[in-house]
Every structure is written in structure tokens, then in C-alpha cells.
Amino acid sequence: MAGDVIFGAILAGGEGRRIGGRKALVEIAGAPLIARVAAPLRASVSRLAVIGDVEAAAALGAELVGDAPGLPRGALSGIASGLDWAARGGADWLVVAPCDTPFLPAGFVARLHAAAVSADAPSACARTE
């Protein structure tokens, strides 16, 4: 719906063993991965949070959301924490992206939202060939 409140969250936890650690702050083409993920989200969300990395949240000037206590560490726990944060903040929708997806297209949030709304679905996810 046109008046829906959409929040954005970037998953930035994890050890980043395969990329040499702290993947959210690893630079690609002169900018940290997380900044490249944040740009298309910021254009379409009311509030932006980083889940799991204090320094990455500070670098973006975004809110920090920690993993929910009692849940195992991992992406699903981060998503659960993000959903709780969004619900407490009054969001109708939450878009979540991992910090290692630096090439999200412009209009990413709008397309996901439109797909969910047009299908009368509670969620939508992106996929690629």
C-alpha cells in the first residue's frame, strides 16, 4: 500500500572468514560493502538499522540492532531481531539485506513491496538466475 511504513535492516554479523574478517567494512570500488547495500535501501525506507556490527552501524549513522537474547547466532536470529525492532517501531514492512550484496538495484525495495502487496502476501524475496 502506498502509505505503508517500510524499515530497512542490513545483516552485518558473522565472522567473515572467507573474506578476511569484518566483511561489512571491506571496501569494494572505494566504499565499504555495507555502504553500497545501504544506498538503495536508504532511498526507500523510513529507518535503517544494522544488525550485528557496531562499527558498521556507526559508519553509516544507522541504528544498531543486536541479536535477540536466547537465540542461536546466525542470519535467522538477525532477521528475528530486525522484525522485532520494526514491529516496536511501528513499521508495516521490513526489508532485510545481507551486507555482502553490494549491487542491489535501484528500486529494489519498491519492487519487493509491490510484489508482496499485489500478491496479498505477507512477504516477498528477491531471487536471481
N, C-alpha and C positions, 0 to 999 in steps of 0.2 A: 504494500500500500504506500501511497505517496508520502503520507505523514509518519511512516514508521521511523523509530529511532534505532539507528544502527551503530553499534560499538565495534571496534576492531581490536584484536589481540594477536600478538606475534609470539609464537613459541620460541624461546631462546635458551631453554635449558639444555642439558646434555653436555657430555664431556668433549665432543668434537675430536675424538681420537683419530679419525680418518683424515681430518683436515688440519691437524696440528694444534688443536685446542681452541677454545673460545670462538667458535665459528661465527657467532653473531657479529663480532668485531673484525673478522678477517676482511681485508679490502679486496674489492674487485673493481677494476677500472677507476681507481681513485676514491672509492667510497665504501664504507663498511656494508657487508651484506644486509644487515638489518635496516640501514638507511634506505637501501634500494627497495626493500619489502615495504617499508613504512610509507614511501611516497605515494603509491597508488591507493593505499588504504586511507591515508590522511585526507585525500581528496574527497572521500565519500562517507567518512564516519564522524560521529559526534564526539567520541572519546577514543583514545588509543592507549593500549596498555602493552607492556612487555611482560611475558610470563617467564620467570626463572633467571634473569640476568640483571643484577642491579646496575652494573656499569653500562650495559646496553640501553636500559631504560633512561638512565641519566644522560647518555649521549644524545638520545632522541628528544629529551624533555617529555617523555611519556610516563604514564603511571606504571608502577611496578605491582605486579600481582604474583604472590608466592603460591607454591603448590599447597593444595588443601592438606591439612594435617590428617594423618591416618591413612592416606592413600599411597600406593607404591609410586616411586618416581617413574616418570615417563610421560610421553605425549598425551595419553588419555587423562592422566591426572592434571596436566596443564589445561587441557580443554575443559575438564570439570571445574577447575578453579576459575577459568575465564567465564564460563557460563554462570557461575555463582556471582562473580563480580558484575557481570552485565545485568543479571536479574536484580541485584541490590541497587544498581544504578538506574534502573527503570528502562533499560533497553528492550526493544521488541525483537531485535535480531543481534546476533554476534557473528562476525566473520573472523575466522581464525586462519592464519597462515604461518608456516614454519619460517624461521629466519634464513634458511638456506634455499629460498626460492626467489632469487633477486630479479627475475624477469617477468613479474606479474604484469599483465597487460593493463593499459588504461581502461577504465570501465569495468574492471574485474568485479568489484563489489556490486555495482548496479546490475550486472548480468546475473550474478548469483541470486541476488534479491528478486529480480524479475522472474527468474526460473522457478524459484520456490513459490512465489505468490501466484503465478499463472497456473501452477500445478496444484495449488492449495495444499502444499506440502510443508511440513514443519522444518525442513532443512533442504539444502542443496549442496552439492560438492562439485568441484572442478575436476575434469579429467582431460587427459591428453593422449594422443596416439603414442 
